[in-house]
Amino acid sequence: MIDLKAFDTDTHLDMTGVANTTVLDSIQYLADLDLLHEVRLLIVPSLNDSLENAARTAAWLRTVDPSMSLKVIGFRKHGTRPQAAQFVEPDLGSLTAIGDTYRAAGFTDVSIV
């Protein structure tokens, strides 16, 4: 399992302070070794919750392994670092729409948390 905070490099930088190159490379590497079982997608409103972002992420993930499991996880304030204090929690409707975007892209094992 691996967490992908954002497929877009600038968004990932805004969320974490670092580029996503290592994460994307790790996803590909683990898939190549048949060791990638799940990608967890953290959703933060106004940062990475657009359906366009989900569609772009889904398109790339399909090139890696269209059979992978995906877990769409809504951001929660509990236990977060201080730099995430300004983030807000998404509503279930937004998470469901994002999950549906991944399903429409062909992923069959998509869960919403």
C-alpha positions in Angstrom: 0.0 0.0 0.0 1.2 3.5 -0.7 -0.3 7.0 -0.2 -0.6 9.4 -3.1 -1.5 12.8 -1.8 -1.6 14.4 -5.2 -0.8 13.4 -8.8 -0.1 17.0 -9.7 3.4 18.0 -8.6 2.6 21.5 -7.6 -0.4 20.4 -5.5 1.7 17.7 -3.8 4.3 20.4 -3.0 1.5 22.6 -1.5 0.2 19.8 0.6 3.5 18.2 1.8 6.4 20.6 1.0 8.0 18.0 -1.3 7.6 16.9 -4.9 5.7 13.7 -5.7 8.4 12.2 -7.9 9.5 9.6 -5.3 5.9 8.5 -4.6 5.0 8.2 -8.3 8.3 6.2 -9.0 7.5 4.0 -6.0 4.0 3.2 -7.3 5.5 2.2 -10.6 8.3 0.2 -9.0 6.0 -1.7 -6.7 3.6 -2.5 -9.5 6.5 -3.7 -11.7 7.4 -6.2 -8.9 3.7 -7.1 -8.5 3.9 -5.9 -4.9 1.4 -3.0 -5.2 -1.9 -4.0 -3.7 -3.5 -0.6 -2.9 -3.0 3.1 -3.5 -4.6 5.3 -0.9 -5.7 8.7 -2.2 -6.0 11.5 0.4 -8.6 14.0 -0.6 -8.4 17.6 0.7 -11.1 20.1 -0.4 -9.8 23.0 -2.6 -6.5 21.2 -3.1 -7.0 17.9 -4.9 -10.8 17.3 -4.8 -11.7 18.2 -8.4 -13.1 15.5 -10.6 -10.7 16.6 -13.3 -7.8 15.9 -10.9 -9.3 12.4 -10.2 -9.7 11.7 -13.9 -6.0 12.7 -14.6 -4.9 10.6 -11.6 -7.0 7.6 -12.8 -5.6 7.8 -16.3 -2.1 7.6 -15.0 -2.8 4.8 -12.5 -4.5 2.8 -15.2 -1.2 2.8 -17.1 0.5 1.4 -14.1 -2.0 -1.3 -13.1 -5.7 -1.1 -14.0 -6.5 -3.9 -11.5 -5.1 -2.2 -8.4 -7.2 -1.4 -5.4 -7.9 2.2 -4.6 -8.9 3.8 -1.3 -10.4 7.3 -1.5 -9.7 8.8 2.0 -11.2 12.0 3.2 -8.8 14.3 5.1 -9.4 14.3 8.9 -8.0 16.9 11.2 -7.4 14.4 14.1 -3.7 13.6 14.5 -2.4 15.9 11.7 0.7 18.0 11.7 0.4 21.8 12.3 0.9 22.7 8.6 -2.4 20.8 7.9 -4.5 22.8 10.4 -6.0 25.0 7.7 -7.2 22.0 5.7 -11.0 21.2 5.8 -12.6 17.8 5.8 -14.5 16.8 2.7 -18.1 15.7 2.7 -19.2 12.2 1.8 -20.9 13.4 -1.5 -17.6 14.8 -2.8 -15.7 11.6 -1.8 -18.4 9.5 -3.5 -18.2 11.5 -6.7 -14.4 11.1 -6.8 -14.8 7.3 -6.2 -17.3 7.2 -9.0 -14.7 8.9 -11.3 -12.2 6.1 -10.6 -14.9 3.5 -11.2 -15.8 5.2 -14.5 -12.1 4.9 -15.5 -12.3 1.2 -15.1 -11.2 0.5 -11.5 -13.4 -2.1 -9.9 -12.0 -2.1 -6.4 -12.6 1.4 -5.1 -13.5 2.1 -1.4 -14.4 5.3 0.3 -13.2 6.1 3.8 
